[in-house]
Amino acid sequence: MIAAGKPKMVVVAAVMRKLLVLAYGVLKSQTPFNPAYRTA
């Protein structure tokens, strides 16, 4: 299930970055994670 023929490590790096940005935002705002939160 690799989208658009991207190499596996590119996909893994993108997911890791997304999780890191999410974790940083939760720590920075000091609010608990809300999985139902939508920005748009």
C-alpha positions in Angstrom: 0.0 0.0 0.0 2.7 2.5 -1.0 1.1 5.5 -2.6 2.3 6.7 -6.0 5.2 4.3 -6.1 7.1 6.1 -3.3 10.0 4.2 -1.7 9.1 2.6 1.7 11.5 4.8 3.7 9.9 8.0 2.3 6.5 6.9 3.5 7.9 5.9 6.9 9.7 9.3 7.2 6.5 11.2 6.4 4.5 9.3 9.0 7.2 9.8 11.6 7.3 13.6 10.8 3.5 13.8 11.1 3.6 12.0 14.5 6.4 14.2 15.7 4.6 17.4 14.7 1.5 16.2 16.5 3.4 15.3 19.7 5.2 18.7 19.7 1.8 20.5 19.3 0.3 18.7 22.2 3.4 19.4 24.4 3.6 23.0 23.3 -0.1 23.8 24.0 -0.2 21.7 27.2 -3.6 20.4 26.3 -4.6 16.7 26.2 -4.7 15.0 22.8 -8.3 15.1 21.3 -8.7 12.6 18.5 -12.0 14.2 17.5 -10.4 17.6 16.9 -10.6 18.9 13.4 -9.0 22.1 12.0 -11.1 22.5 8.9 
